[in-house]
Amino acid sequence: MQSTSENILKGTTTVGLVFDGGVILATERRATMGNMIASKKAKKVYQIADRIGMTTAGGVGDAQQLARWVQVECSLYNIRRGREMSVGAAASVLSNILNNNRMMPYYVQLLVGGVDSGGPSIYSVDALGGASPEDDIVATGSGSPFAYGVLEDRFEKNMPEKDCVDLAIRALRSAMRRDSASGEDISVVVITKDKYEEFMEKGIQK
């Protein structure tokens, strides 16, 4: 991952899955700077609304600024309209921000996922503001080809929550074994209409 153009931090694996009743967002926690491990506790998933989360791949500083920005936009929307912003609307807000900064882009690739009145959904948002809805599974970052190998092989529609959590961890573990820029612990977020819960893999195992 990267914080500035002069101080490049890169390498991430994030995954998103839609299950029967909710969404799983999961990331590993290693940040690299070239061949050096810059952090073993990098935060790559943010809660941006009551039932919406965002994963980040790319620049650390850019990701943090975007997370703060969209958190404010979601809060203002709730205050003004008396209801939560939808997942698609949150993805559109990020898309507009990124599209309006094409000349000086934010170096990020984002997943926005959560549950609203229309049910669970995940959107992929690129650095130039392209926002695409994802059907069931998605992965981003340098380890995503390895994560996709596991997700595409084992994912089934309407999987229960526990199986989706296990699959997300399995996909990230596969990427962490093969991608040197991905590693350390795993952070998993489970979002349903009733909860937004974040766990570390070690806590899930306990």
C-alpha positions in Angstrom: 0.0 0.0 0.0 1.2 3.6 -0.4 1.0 6.8 1.6 2.7 9.2 -0.9 4.1 9.1 -4.3 7.6 9.4 -2.8 7.0 6.7 -0.2 5.3 3.8 -1.9 3.6 1.2 0.2 1.9 -1.5 -1.9 0.5 -5.0 -1.7 -2.9 -6.1 -0.4 -5.5 -8.8 -0.6 -9.1 -8.0 0.1 -12.1 -10.2 -0.6 -15.9 -9.7 -0.5 -18.7 -12.3 -0.5 -22.5 -12.1 -0.6 -24.2 -14.8 1.5 -27.8 -15.5 2.3 -28.7 -12.5 4.4 -25.5 -10.5 4.4 -22.0 -9.6 3.3 -18.5 -10.7 4.3 -15.6 -8.3 3.8 -12.1 -9.6 4.7 -8.5 -8.3 4.5 -5.1 -9.3 5.5 -3.1 -6.7 7.5 0.4 -6.4 6.0 1.6 -3.1 4.4 4.8 -3.1 2.4 7.2 -0.5 1.1 9.1 -2.0 -1.8 10.6 -5.2 -0.3 10.2 -4.0 3.3 7.3 -4.8 5.6 6.2 -1.3 6.7 3.4 -2.4 9.0 1.9 -5.7 10.4 -1.3 -4.0 11.6 -2.5 -2.0 8.7 -6.2 -1.2 8.7 -7.8 -2.0 5.4 -11.5 -2.2 6.2 -13.5 0.7 7.5 -17.1 1.1 8.7 -18.5 4.0 6.7 -22.2 3.7 7.8 -24.3 1.7 10.2 -24.5 -1.3 7.9 -21.9 -0.5 5.2 -18.2 -1.3 5.1 -15.3 -0.4 2.8 -12.1 -2.3 2.0 -9.0 -0.6 0.6 -6.1 -1.6 -1.6 -3.6 1.0 -2.6 -2.4 4.2 -0.8 -2.8 4.2 3.0 -3.2 8.0 3.2 -5.5 8.1 0.3 -7.7 5.3 1.7 -7.9 7.0 5.1 -8.9 10.3 3.6 -11.6 8.7 1.5 -12.9 6.7 4.5 -13.3 9.9 6.5 -14.9 11.8 3.6 -17.5 9.1 2.8 -18.2 8.6 6.6 -19.1 12.3 6.8 -21.3 12.1 3.6 -23.2 9.1 5.0 -23.8 10.8 8.3 -25.0 14.0 6.7 -27.3 12.0 4.5 -28.8 10.3 7.5 -29.3 13.6 9.4 -30.9 15.4 6.4 -33.1 12.6 5.2 -33.7 10.6 8.3 -32.6 7.3 6.8 -29.4 5.5 6.0 -27.7 5.8 2.7 -27.9 2.7 0.5 -24.9 0.7 -0.4 -25.2 1.7 -4.1 -25.4 5.4 -3.1 -22.3 5.2 -1.0 -20.4 3.6 -3.9 -21.7 6.4 -6.1 -20.4 9.0 -3.6 -17.0 7.5 -3.8 -17.2 7.2 -7.5 -18.0 10.9 -7.9 -15.1 11.9 -5.5 -12.6 9.8 -7.5 -13.9 10.8 -10.9 -13.6 14.5 -9.9 -9.9 14.0 -9.0 -8.8 12.3 -12.2 -5.9 14.7 -12.7 -4.6 14.0 -9.2 -6.0 10.5 -8.6 -6.3 8.7 -5.3 -4.3 5.5 -5.6 -6.9 3.1 -4.4 -9.1 0.2 -5.3 -12.1 -0.1 -3.1 -14.9 -2.6 -2.2 -18.1 -1.2 -0.7 -20.4 -3.7 0.8 -23.3 -3.9 3.1 -27.0 -4.4 3.6 -29.8 -1.9 2.9 -33.5 -2.1 2.1 -32.7 -3.9 -1.1 -30.7 -6.6 0.6 -26.9 -7.4 0.7 -24.7 -6.1 -2.1 -21.0 -5.3 -2.9 -19.6 -2.7 -5.4 -16.1 -2.5 -6.7 -14.8 1.1 -7.2 -11.6 1.8 -9.1 -9.1 4.8 -8.8 -10.8 6.7 -11.7 -14.3 6.4 -10.3 -15.6 3.4 -12.1 -18.2 1.6 -9.8 -19.4 -1.9 -10.7 -21.9 -4.1 -8.7 -20.5 -7.5 -8.0 -22.8 -10.5 -8.0 -21.3 -12.9 -5.4 -17.5 -12.8 -5.0 -14.8 -10.3 -5.6 -11.1 -9.8 -4.6 -8.7 -6.9 -5.0 -5.0 -6.2 -4.6 -1.8 -7.9 -5.5 -2.9 -11.3 -4.0 -6.3 -11.3 -5.7 -5.5 -13.8 -8.4 -4.7 -16.4 -5.7 -7.8 -15.5 -3.7 -10.0 -15.8 -6.8 -8.7 -19.3 -7.4 -10.2 -20.4 -4.0 -13.3 -18.3 -4.2 -14.3 -19.4 -7.7 -13.7 -23.1 -6.8 -15.6 -23.2 -3.5 -18.2 -20.5 -3.5 -21.9 -21.5 -3.8 -24.9 -19.3 -3.8 -26.8 -18.9 -0.5 -24.0 -20.2 1.6 -24.6 -19.8 5.3 -22.7 -17.1 7.2 -20.2 -19.4 8.9 -19.2 -21.1 5.6 -18.7 -17.7 4.0 -16.4 -16.6 6.8 -14.4 -19.8 6.5 -14.1 -19.4 2.7 -13.0 -15.8 3.0 -10.2 -16.8 5.4 -9.2 -19.7 3.2 -9.0 -17.4 0.2 -6.9 -14.9 2.1 -4.6 -17.6 3.4 -4.0 -18.9 -0.1 -3.0 -15.4 -1.2 -0.8 -14.9 1.9 1.1 -18.1 1.1 1.9 -17.0 -2.5 2.0 -13.2 -2.5 4.8 -11.7 -0.4 3.0 -8.4 -0.1 0.1 -10.0 1.8 0.4 -11.4 5.3 0.0 -11.2 9.1 -3.4 -11.4 10.7 -6.8 -11.4 8.9 -9.6 -9.0 9.6 -13.2 -10.2 8.9 -16.3 -8.0 8.9 -19.8 -9.6 8.9 -22.7 -7.3 7.9 -26.3 -8.3 8.1 -29.5 -6.2 8.7 -29.0 -6.7 12.4 -25.2 -6.2 12.9 -21.9 -4.9 11.8 -19.2 -7.1 13.5 -15.5 -7.1 13.0 -13.2 -10.0 14.1 -9.6 -10.9 13.8 -9.0 -14.5 12.6 -7.5 -15.5 15.9 -10.6 -14.4 17.7 -12.8 -16.3 15.3 -10.8 -19.5 15.9 -11.2 -19.1 19.7 
